[in-house]
Each structure stands twice: as structure tokens, then as C-alpha cells.
Amino acid sequence: MVFPLYDDNPFKWPTPPYVTWSLIAINVAVFALQSAVGPADSDLIERAGALIPAAFTAGAPSASVLPAPLTLVTSMFLHANFMHIFGNMIFLWVFGDDIEEAIGPWRFLGFYFACGIVGGLAFVLTDPQSTTALIGASGAVAGVIAAYLLYRPCAKVTMLYGIIPLRLRAFWLIGGWAIYQFVEVASRVQDGVAYMVHVGGLIAGSILFVVMRPPGIQLLECTPAAALPAASKVKPPH
């Protein structure tokens, strides 16, 4: 397992990444609720909010409780176990603040949900008749990861590979992770991980960040911020 711990671009005061923090807090609160109730009630919560491809197919049997389009959003706040939510939230914690700072909080919120929705739709299109329930913020987080790769590919990220601490450029960590997702989709591996959601989120994040970034936010910038000319240091909208 690979987990990022922190990068070289901490959030800037006096405007911390409130949207990133709020998304993490909501996900943790929902997971705490799932964990606090009994197994039967936890299953009921998952069935109510999970994304089920068959629910989008007319006449297909489905156990969905909420309208299918709504589950594209609700499923993003449900997680199966501690490692599931921890993996998603640690990536969002490390990389989300940078993207929120770059494009502004409201754009970031829209960006996050759009990536998650595209990831969910990619899952639906893979097998529209499936009754497999999808939960997790993986699609949205994958979009954030893709945006970070486009924004700060040379930033150094401290990570854990198992129990071994490593310090790598973002393009090694994120690029390797992204390639792995595409390989797993191509190999059609069946290990319980929705790799197509990750791929959908990666593609959406790559396109949306290019489109949504405000003027002055450069792509693939590898020059240290201190070395940039003053004209290039444009404060993004908040």
C-alpha cells in the first residue's frame, strides 16, 4: 500500500482550505455513523446511498432506495471500512488544498463533485445491468490527484510504501498510480476495486482542471515559487 503523508506546498494562511477540510469532515462523520449503528442499519445506509448501475437502466431490477441520479453524489460519502476511507481522505488531505488554492473554493467544490460524478458514470457505463453497489470518494479524489499532477508535477511528496518512508517527485508517485489504474482496467482484474471509477475521475480531473483554472495558473510548473517573477504569482479567486 502507498500513502502520501505531506507535500512541499502547505496551505496558505489566512485562507485555509475550508472546502477540503469540510469534505473530509463530512466523509468522516458519515463513516462514524455507519460504524456506530448495527450491521443491519449500516447495510441499510449503504443500500440507500450506493450507486447501482442497474438503477439507471429502464426496467432493470435494482435495490436502490434513492433516485439513481442522486446516488452519483450520495455514494461519494459512503465507505466500506477504515482503510477505504483512510486511503481516500489522506490523498484528499495532501493534494486537495493545493487545487483548492489554485482554482478557488467554489470552483474546487464543483470540480470535486464533477470528477466524482464522471467516475460514477464510468462505472455505470462499464456494466449498465450490474447490481453491484458502488460506494466511496475514489472518483472525486482521483480527479484531484490528476489536477495536482498537471499543476505541480515536480513537487516533492513524502509517502509511505508499506512501512518504508520515501520522498519522491509527484510525477513518480501520481504517474505510477495513474498508470496502474489504466493497466488494471485493461486487464479486467476482479479484486473488488472499481478501477474504472479511478480512470473516469482521472480523465475528468485532467480536462476540468485545464478548463477551470483561472488566469495565471500555469500547467506543469516545475520552477520553485520563490524563483518565479512577481507577475506570474497571480492570486487565484476565492
Secondary structure as GFF3:
##gff-version 3
##sequence-region A 1 238
A	DSSP	beta_strand	2	7	.	.	.	ID=ss1
A	DSSP	alpha_helix	18	36	.	.	.	ID=ss2
A	DSSP	alpha_helix	39	49	.	.	.	ID=ss3
A	DSSP	three_ten_helix	53	56	.	.	.	ID=ss4
A	DSSP	alpha_helix	68	74	.	.	.	ID=ss5
A	DSSP	three_ten_helix	75	77	.	.	.	ID=ss6
A	DSSP	alpha_helix	82	103	.	.	.	ID=ss7
A	DSSP	alpha_helix	105	126	.	.	.	ID=ss8
A	DSSP	alpha_helix	138	151	.	.	.	ID=ss9
A	DSSP	beta_strand	156	161	.	.	.	ID=ss10
A	DSSP	beta_strand	164	169	.	.	.	ID=ss11
A	DSSP	alpha_helix	170	187	.	.	.	ID=ss12
A	DSSP	alpha_helix	195	212	.	.	.	ID=ss13
A	DSSP	three_ten_helix	225	227	.	.	.	ID=ss14
A	DSSP	three_ten_helix	230	232	.	.	.	ID=ss15
###
